[in-house]
Amino acid sequence: MRTWLKNIRTEKNLTQSEIAKMAGVDVTMISKIELGERRPSVEVAKKIAAVLGFDWTRFYDDEQAASK
């Protein structure tokens, strides 16, 4: 689960639906990414990060930490 992603989203008072619309992706994708069920492509990671204002590589840092 990517709690950090949900925390950033909620701090900005945005819903998953709003993020999805702003990033141009399906809301189910946002949900699955937050739950850790899906890994975003680089393109999608960049879009979500741009909307929420963080470095897109954080998605992959998260995975590397989890695999150690």
C-alpha positions as CSV (number, residue, x, y, z in Angstrom):
1,M,0.0,0.0,0.0
2,R,1.3,3.4,-0.9
3,T,0.1,5.4,2.2
4,W,2.4,8.2,1.3
5,L,0.5,8.8,-2.0
6,K,-2.9,8.8,-0.3
7,N,-1.5,11.2,2.3
8,I,-0.3,13.7,-0.3
9,R,-3.6,13.5,-2.1
10,T,-5.7,14.0,1.1
11,E,-3.4,16.9,2.2
12,K,-4.3,18.6,-1.0
13,N,-8.0,17.9,-0.4
14,L,-8.3,16.0,-3.7
15,T,-10.3,12.8,-4.4
16,Q,-9.1,9.9,-6.4
17,S,-11.6,10.9,-9.1
18,E,-10.2,14.5,-9.3
19,I,-6.6,13.2,-9.5
20,A,-7.6,10.8,-12.3
21,K,-9.3,13.5,-14.3
22,M,-6.4,16.0,-13.9
23,A,-3.8,13.3,-14.8
24,G,-5.9,11.9,-17.7
25,V,-6.1,8.3,-16.3
26,D,-8.9,6.1,-15.1
27,V,-10.0,6.4,-11.4
28,T,-9.6,2.7,-10.9
29,M,-5.9,3.1,-11.9
30,I,-5.4,5.7,-9.1
31,S,-7.2,3.4,-6.6
32,K,-5.1,0.4,-7.6
33,I,-1.8,2.4,-7.5
34,E,-2.7,3.7,-4.0
35,L,-3.5,0.2,-2.8
36,G,-0.2,-1.1,-4.2
37,E,-2.0,-3.4,-6.6
38,R,-0.6,-1.7,-9.7
39,R,2.7,-0.2,-10.6
40,P,2.2,3.0,-12.8
41,S,4.0,3.2,-16.1
42,V,6.6,6.0,-16.2
43,E,4.2,8.1,-18.2
44,V,1.4,7.7,-15.7
45,A,3.8,8.2,-12.7
46,K,4.9,11.5,-14.3
47,K,1.3,12.7,-14.8
48,I,0.2,11.8,-11.2
49,A,3.4,13.4,-9.7
50,A,2.9,16.6,-11.8
51,V,-0.7,16.9,-10.4
52,L,0.3,16.3,-6.8
53,G,3.7,18.1,-6.9
54,F,6.3,15.5,-6.1
55,D,9.2,13.7,-8.0
56,W,7.7,10.9,-10.1
57,T,10.7,8.6,-9.2
58,R,9.2,8.3,-5.8
59,F,6.9,5.5,-7.1
60,Y,10.0,3.4,-7.9
61,D,11.9,4.3,-4.7
62,D,8.9,3.0,-2.9
63,E,9.2,-0.4,-4.7
64,Q,13.0,-0.7,-4.1
65,A,12.6,-0.1,-0.4
66,A,9.8,-2.7,-0.2
67,S,12.0,-5.3,-1.9
68,K,14.9,-5.0,0.5
